[in-house]
Amino acid sequence: MSDFYIVPPRLLTGSFDGNNGVTSFNGLRGDITFTADTTNGLRLNSTGNSFNFSIQPDFYIKKSGDTITGNIRFSPILGNYGVAIGSGISNPSSGVSGALFFNTTDLAIKVHDGTSWGTIPGVGITQAAADVRYLKLDGTNTPTAALSMGSQFLRVANLAPVSAPGLAGQIYFNTSSKRIQVYDGFGWTFAGGGITSISVGIGLSTSQNPIIDIASISVDQTSQLTWTLAQTFTTGLIAGIVTSPLYTSSSTIALRPATNSVAGVMFQNNSSQSVMVIDTLNNRVGIGVTNPAYDLEIAGEISATTKSFLINHPTKPGMKLRYGSLEGPENGVYVRGMLSGKNTIELPEYWTKLVDYDSITVNLTPMSRFAQLYVEKIEDNKVFVSDVAMNPIKCFFVVWAERIDIAKLQVEI
């Protein structure tokens, strides 16, 4: 049997962190020592005959609903996840401000703002949001909402001409033609080739040129190219080779106004002066005039290899009659007629301003009998005829003259 001692006890009362003990003064065996490790948050309290162990305030999370006013730090070693929050397929029905929850349907962390649950901003893009707004690099999703680059540029592939089939809607920049091409489901076409109409107000204004193209503007041959207002082309409007018409069934370019008028189609120079007018109201053409009075009216010179008229034959049905024009080395005019019972040929009044009087020549042909006729003089716009035998004058005459109102004809040029 071991030694047994009755030791007068000494009670150390109070409450403190550290060692609390019941001991004796002689330090014999059998002393009992109680130790509270403050590094682990323990406290030892001695009250009467009782020893009470407790935990320092805010040292541990003790039970559900407790509030920690200090910081909590997790430093998990490799293989540990540290902390996990609650999760589920739908958000909890309620929460407190700052509560966290992982929604397994949205694959996103939700935070409660005191009123409702919301996705934590800036922590990533949810699958659902990505499929609506963003394109996957592998092209396996189809956004259903608008895509915006904001103030940044969008760059597409820069490729040499592509001949291999693509998918409808694919685009690339053709580095050879310097234009964007799009695959329409059947082949690669240049972007903009399918425009059917352009209206002011849809990205266009009347203060700027609506179309600027370094090459050309093409219109489907089954459609119409229509300008409703006056247009100005700084480099001219050039019609190339036409393989199919705009309005007709033949291989021609047809110009037609919306309403027939005297100046239905007009060609002007760069000073807005009329060069040629097509009167679509009366079916007339004017060159150098704005209101032609005849089928063809020209203010200027006409040069041709031959000149003639062609009419229906007056006596032979089904045939035509063609006469060539009498020609000479001058711009000449003439009057002819018969002189009987008088000796003066009265020239037209307007010849005074029309012809050069020094150019007048006269041919006389006696009638009914031989006669020696001659021109006595030309004055006061009259030709005076005499007969050597002093017989009464009876003859045919032709009077020729050269026009003076226009420049002389240059015969050899």
Number of C-alpha atoms within 10 A of each C-alpha: 3 4 6 8 9 7 15 10 11 11 14 13 16 12 14 12 16 15 13 22 16 13 19 17 9 9 9 10 12 13 13 10 10 11 14 19 12 14 7 11 15 17 20 22 18 17 12 10 7 9 15 10 13 11 15 12 12 14 14 13 12 12 7 6 7 10 10 13 9 8 6 9 7 8 9 10 8 7 6 8 10 11 8 8 9 12 18 12 11 12 21 14 7 11 17 13 12 12 15 21 23 20 18 13 14 16 15 20 21 21 21 20 14 12 10 15 22 15 19 13 10 6 9 11 16 14 13 12 12 15 17 15 17 18 14 12 7 6 7 8 14 13 14 10 11 8 11 10 7 7 6 7 7 8 8 11 11 14 11 13 14 13 8 7 11 16 13 13 11 13 20 21 21 17 13 10 11 10 12 18 22 20 18 16 12 10 15 23 14 17 16 12 13 11 10 11 8 11 10 9 8 7 8 13 11 9 6 8 11 12 8 9 6 5 6 8 10 10 14 13 13 9 10 13 11 7 7 6 6 5 8 9 8 7 6 7 8 8 7 7 9 12 11 15 15 20 16 11 8 12 13 14 16 10 10 11 10 7 8 14 14 18 21 18 16 16 13 12 9 7 6 8 13 17 15 22 23 23 22 17 12 15 15 18 25 23 18 17 17 19 17 23 13 12 12 12 18 14 11 8 5 7 6 5 4 8 12 9 9 10 10 12 12 10 9 9 8 8 11 12 12 12 10 10 10 7 10 9 10 14 16 16 14 14 14 15 11 14 19 12 9 12 18 18 20 14 17 11 11 9 15 13 11 16 21 14 17 9 12 16 15 17 14 20 15 16 14 7 7 8 18 14 20 14 16 12 12 19 9 10 15 14 19 16 20 18 16 9 9 10 11 13 20 21 21 15 17 15 17 17 21 21 20 17 10 10 9 12 13 9 8 5 3
